[in-house]
Amino acid sequence: MKGLVLAGGLGSRLRPLTSITNKHLLPIYDSPMIYYPLRSLVEAGIRDIMIVCGGNHAGEFLRLLGNGHEFGLKHLNYTYQQNEGGIAEALGLCEHFVDGDKTVVFLGDNIIESSIEQAVNEFGEQKDGARILLKEVEDARDYGVVKFDSTGKIEKIIEKPAVPPSNYAVVGIYMYGPEVFDFIRGLEPSHRNELEITDVNNIYLEKGKLEYSILDGWWADAGASIDAYNEAIRVVADHARAK
């Protein structure tokens, strides 16, 4: 199974911090942001990993991470997202690397407390389709939110609803079979002129091939805003000091 860390974009929501570097290279307590998704993938048993970087600071990833020896990797792969075309576009750049395998996609600004190994193993046992991770949050209005049917299956995914149908937000960790690249090729850009990952998830949902796991522990979306970034630092620091 392959692992992808999506770390492109210009990080406009974190300016001026991102005026001189990529947001995924900013510090979260005692480590660069990009370290956290890499550690999560490695802890889940994934060793074949590609990083999608972008912007004017892409070379800094190579200088920082090299071949990933610090994470126990023999080799770390890189590709470059030239434009801000969305998460699905960034994923599409990795088709040659995934090469018909299953893949776990991790947004580079998502930081989690608990291991995703069980969810990855459950996905590995799926015959086909996709799996997403959900987390119960206090206020779901700023996230993609799932609506469940009477049997507990996902009925719909709604982006930033004014009245959320549940408190379960979609975490920035997605697991896909190789057919995902065919779906991406069929997408139309959204009003933001981006290829949206929610559209990909909804294709799987329409085909009855979208499963989910519930994420344990805390979850931080460190790139959402300056406040979210500072809150992520606080949560990670508190967790580290409590050990």
VONUVO-801176 format. One record per residue (C-alpha): y, z, x. Coordinates in steps of 0.02 Angstrom, whole numbers, padded with zeros to 5 digits, always signed. Layout:
<rs>
YZX;...
</rs>
This chain:
<rs>
+00000+00000+00000;+00173-00046+00066;+00331+00059+00060;+00509-00006+00039;+00670+00092+00067;+00819+00003-00011;+00973+00048+00091;+01094-00097+00067;+01259-00103-00024;+01434-00052+00027;+01432+00127-00039;+01598+00104-00128;+01573+00263-00230;+01574+00367-00071;+01731+00295+00009;+01818+00337+00123;+01659+00412+00201;+01578+00241+00198;+01727+00148+00271;+01649+00161+00444;+01462+00173+00410;+01325+00138+00283;+01307+00279+00155;+01122+00299+00196;+01169+00351+00372;+01283+00491+00313;+01219+00668+00348;+01131+00770+00215;+01129+00945+00291;+01040+00921+00459;+00974+00743+00442;+01039+00569+00401;+01013+00523+00218;+00888+00385+00262;+00769+00513+00339;+00726+00590+00170;+00648+00438+00083;+00559+00391+00244;+00483+00565+00256;+00432+00559+00073;+00340+00394+00096;+00252+00452+00255;+00202+00617+00172;+00126+00514+00030;+00015+00424+00156;+00114+00262+00169;+00132+00197+00346;+00180+00013+00322;+00366+00023+00280;+00513-00097+00270;+00697-00047+00261;+00818-00161+00169;+00990-00136+00246;+01155-00225+00220;+01343-00224+00247;+01432-00218+00413;+01331-00076+00487;+01152-00140+00473;+01124-00131+00661;+01149+00056+00657;+00983+00078+00565;+00890+00003+00713;+00984+00111+00837;+00946+00267+00736;+00768+00235+00680;+00696+00114+00807;+00514+00083+00765;+00497+00245+00669;+00408+00346+00804;+00496+00504+00746;+00405+00485+00579;+00236+00452+00658;+00247+00264+00631;+00192+00131+00754;+00313+00004+00683;+00458-00003+00560;+00509-00166+00476;+00685-00220+00429;+00767-00353+00322;+00948-00387+00275;+01027-00400+00102;+01178-00513+00125;+01260-00483-00044;+01272-00339-00168;+01152-00421-00288;+01068-00267-00357;+00908-00168-00331;+00795-00305-00397;+00872-00433-00279;+00844-00315-00132;+00663-00293-00184;+00642-00482-00197;+00686-00499-00013;+00527-00406+00033;+00399-00523-00045;+00341-00590+00123;+00316-00413+00188;+00224-00349+00035;+00109-00501+00046;+00012-00475-00115;-00008-00287-00096;+00051-00146-00208;+00216-00068-00158;+00316+00092-00179;+00504+00063-00189;+00617+00209-00142;+00805+00202-00162;+00880+00262+00002;+01001+00386-00078;+00869+00477-00181;+00812+00644-00110;+00668+00742-00185;+00590+00912-00155;+00408+00880-00198;+00278+00758-00134;+00246+00596-00227;+00070+00583-00157;-00016+00617-00324;+00089+00485-00414;+00053+00360-00274;-00133+00396-00289;-00126+00374-00478;-00038+00208-00453;-00170+00156-00327;-00303+00186-00461;-00212+00076-00588;-00291-00094-00609;-00121-00176-00622;+00055-00148-00686;+00189-00026-00631;+00225+00160-00626;+00393+00248-00629;+00440+00429-00598;+00535+00531-00726;+00632+00692-00706;+00698+00806-00843;+00886+00831-00820;+01019+00933-00909;+01132+00785-00949;+01046+00615-00954;+01198+00512-01000;+01226+00450-00822;+01050+00384-00798;+00921+00264-00861;+00836+00367-00998;+00667+00343-01079;+00630+00351-01265;+00452+00407-01303;+00348+00355-01451;+00245+00477-01555;+00099+00466-01432;+00204+00508-01279;+00210+00331-01211;+00373+00252-01157;+00446+00151-01300;+00611+00099-01220;+00721+00126-01067;+00907+00140-01105;+01041+00133-00971;+01171+00273-00980;+01158+00306-01168;+01299+00398-01255;+01166+00492-01354;+01009+00506-01246;+00844+00493-01342;+00767+00616-01219;+00813+00719-01066;+00698+00617-00952;+00790+00509-00826;+00712+00371-00722;+00708+00423-00539;+00748+00293-00405;+00565+00278-00354;+00465+00132-00425;+00288+00070-00398;+00242-00111-00429;+00101-00234-00416;+00130-00401-00327;+00174-00489-00491;+00343-00403-00483;+00412-00544-00377;+00372-00672-00513;+00467-00562-00636;+00617-00550-00520;+00625-00739-00502;+00642-00751-00691;+00787-00627-00706;+00964-00672-00755;+01111-00577-00676;+01185-00438-00782;+01368-00416-00827;+01384-00335-00654;+01320-00498-00578;+01167-00405-00515;+00980-00418-00542;+00940-00255-00629;+00786-00151-00592;+00788-00088-00772;+00757-00267-00829;+00604-00271-00716;+00539-00108-00788;+00567-00171-00965;+00463-00327-00929;+00319-00215-00880;+00352-00110-01035;+00347-00262-01150;+00180-00311-01072;+00110-00136-01100;+00089-00109-00914;+00215+00028-00873;+00147+00201-00835;+00241+00356-00780;+00225+00519-00685;+00337+00673-00699;+00424+00723-00538;+00409+00907-00490;+00547+01004-00403;+00728+00952-00385;+00796+00776-00370;+00964+00725-00297;+01048+00555-00317;+01159+00577-00164;+01250+00411-00178;+01310+00425-00357;+01479+00502-00317;+01567+00616-00193;+01523+00764-00302;+01340+00711-00308;+01339+00689-00119;+01408+00864-00090;+01287+00937-00218;+01142+00853-00127;+01196+00935+00036;+01205+01104-00050;+01033+01087-00130;+00949+01028+00030;+01034+01165+00132;+00982+01300+00010;+00803+01236+00011;+00797+01232+00201;+00867+01408+00219;+00742+01475+00093;+00593+01420+00196;
</rs>
